[in-house]
């Protein structure tokens, strides 16, 4: 894909389906030039569009997307926070570790699981304390994710 302009335009206007499709196309474009447009749209009013934007930023796998993804970790929607975490796990930039560690106390179980998984992928030893807190989570899935992540540090 050489011209992303039509998708950038669709990302800014149109139906929810059109904005989601534009985000998907920009993520699959492989062009880091799409990052500013995706970042500008990350405040879209529809959570499904915001999720697609997070996934698109992750697909582009460029560290310049990290600040935009970490800012999405504060999104009101757990699905958006989870999508941003998954994208950060795909990029694997250690600079995101402190922001990810901040989600170990998230009210959403899926987000806490995602935080544990991503902290394990990032491999930043400063995350060990945060992961150890998750070993006492009331949900076994969170505890298991934390154990798996901590095991990566023992290798």
C-alpha positions as CSV (number, residue, x, y, z in Angstrom):
1,X,0.0,0.0,0.0
2,X,1.6,3.3,-1.1
3,X,-1.2,5.8,-0.4
4,X,-2.7,5.8,3.1
5,X,-4.5,9.1,2.6
6,X,-7.9,7.6,1.8
7,X,-7.8,5.5,5.0
8,X,-6.7,8.4,7.1
9,X,-9.7,10.3,5.8
10,X,-12.0,7.4,6.6
11,X,-10.5,7.2,10.1
12,X,-11.6,10.7,10.7
13,X,-15.1,10.5,9.4
14,X,-17.8,8.1,8.5
15,X,-19.6,5.3,10.3
16,X,-18.1,3.2,13.0
17,X,-17.6,0.3,10.6
18,X,-15.8,2.6,8.2
19,X,-13.5,4.0,10.9
20,X,-12.7,0.5,12.2
21,X,-11.9,-0.7,8.7
22,X,-9.6,2.3,8.1
23,X,-7.8,1.5,11.4
24,X,-7.3,-2.1,10.3
25,X,-6.1,-1.1,6.9
26,X,-3.6,1.4,8.3
27,X,-2.3,-1.3,10.7
28,X,-1.8,-3.7,7.9
29,X,-0.2,-1.1,5.7
30,X,3.2,-1.7,7.4
31,X,3.8,2.1,7.0
32,X,4.9,3.9,10.2
33,X,3.7,7.0,8.5
34,X,0.2,5.9,9.6
35,X,1.1,6.2,13.3
36,X,0.4,10.0,13.6
37,X,-3.1,9.5,12.0
38,X,-3.8,6.5,14.3
39,X,-2.6,8.4,17.3
40,X,-4.7,11.4,16.5
41,X,-7.8,9.2,16.3
42,X,-7.2,7.3,19.5
43,X,-9.8,9.5,21.2
44,X,-12.6,8.2,18.9
45,X,-15.9,8.2,20.7
46,X,-16.5,4.5,20.0
47,X,-14.6,1.9,22.0
48,X,-14.5,-0.6,19.1
49,X,-12.7,1.9,17.0
50,X,-10.3,2.7,19.8
51,X,-9.6,-1.0,20.1
52,X,-8.8,-1.3,16.4
53,X,-6.6,1.7,16.6
54,X,-4.6,0.1,19.5
55,X,-4.3,-3.1,17.5
56,X,-3.2,-1.2,14.4
57,X,-0.5,0.6,16.4
58,X,0.7,-2.8,17.6
59,X,0.8,-4.3,14.1
60,X,3.0,-1.5,13.0
61,X,5.4,-2.6,15.7
62,X,7.3,0.7,16.0
63,X,8.5,2.1,19.2
64,X,7.3,5.6,18.2
65,X,3.8,4.2,18.9
66,X,4.6,3.4,22.6
67,X,3.7,6.8,24.0
68,X,0.3,6.7,22.3
69,X,-0.3,3.2,23.6
70,X,0.7,3.9,27.1
71,X,-1.7,6.9,27.2
72,X,-4.5,4.5,26.2
73,X,-3.8,2.5,29.3
74,X,-6.0,5.1,31.1
75,X,-9.0,4.5,28.8
76,X,-12.3,4.1,30.6
77,X,-13.0,0.9,28.6
78,X,-11.3,-2.3,29.8
79,X,-11.2,-3.6,26.2
80,X,-9.3,-0.6,25.0
81,X,-6.8,-1.0,27.9
82,X,-6.4,-4.7,27.0
83,X,-5.9,-3.9,23.3
84,X,-3.2,-1.3,24.2
85,X,-1.5,-3.8,26.5
86,X,-1.5,-6.4,23.7
87,X,0.0,-3.9,21.3
88,X,2.7,-3.0,23.8
89,X,3.5,-6.7,24.2
90,X,3.9,-7.0,20.5
91,X,6.3,-4.0,20.3
92,X,8.3,-5.1,23.4
93,X,9.8,-1.7,24.2
94,X,11.1,-1.8,27.8
95,X,10.2,1.9,28.2
96,X,6.6,0.9,28.5
97,X,7.2,-1.3,31.6
98,X,6.4,1.3,34.3
99,X,3.1,2.2,32.6
100,X,2.2,-1.5,32.2
101,X,3.1,-2.2,35.8
102,X,0.6,0.5,36.8
103,X,-2.2,-1.8,35.7
104,X,-1.6,-4.6,38.1
105,X,-4.2,-3.0,40.3
106,X,-6.7,-2.5,37.5
107,X,-10.3,-3.4,38.4
108,X,-10.7,-5.6,35.3
109,X,-9.4,-9.1,35.5
110,X,-8.6,-9.3,31.8
111,X,-6.5,-6.2,32.1
112,X,-4.6,-7.5,35.1
113,X,-3.9,-10.7,33.1
114,X,-2.7,-8.7,30.1
115,X,-0.4,-6.6,32.3
116,X,1.2,-9.8,33.7
117,X,1.7,-11.3,30.3
118,X,3.2,-8.1,28.9
119,X,5.5,-7.5,31.9
120,X,6.8,-11.0,31.3
121,X,7.4,-10.3,27.6
122,X,9.2,-7.0,28.4
123,X,11.7,-8.7,30.7
124,X,12.3,-5.6,32.8
125,X,13.4,-6.8,36.2
126,X,11.8,-3.7,37.8
127,X,8.5,-5.4,37.1
128,X,9.2,-8.3,39.5
129,X,7.6,-6.6,42.5
130,X,4.5,-5.8,40.5
131,X,4.2,-9.3,39.3
132,X,4.7,-10.7,42.8
133,X,1.7,-8.6,44.0
134,X,-0.4,-10.4,41.4
135,X,0.4,-13.7,43.0
136,X,-2.1,-12.8,45.7
137,X,-4.9,-11.8,43.2
138,X,-8.3,-13.3,44.0
139,X,-8.5,-14.8,40.5
140,X,-6.5,-17.9,39.6
141,X,-6.1,-16.8,36.0
142,X,-4.3,-13.6,37.1
143,X,-2.1,-15.6,39.5
144,X,-1.2,-18.1,36.8
145,X,-0.3,-15.3,34.4
146,X,1.9,-13.7,37.0
147,X,3.6,-17.0,37.8
148,X,4.3,-17.6,34.1
149,X,5.7,-14.1,33.7
150,X,7.9,-14.5,36.8
151,X,9.2,-17.8,35.4
152,X,10.6,-15.9,32.4
153,X,12.9,-14.0,34.8
154,X,14.3,-17.2,36.3
155,X,15.5,-18.5,32.9
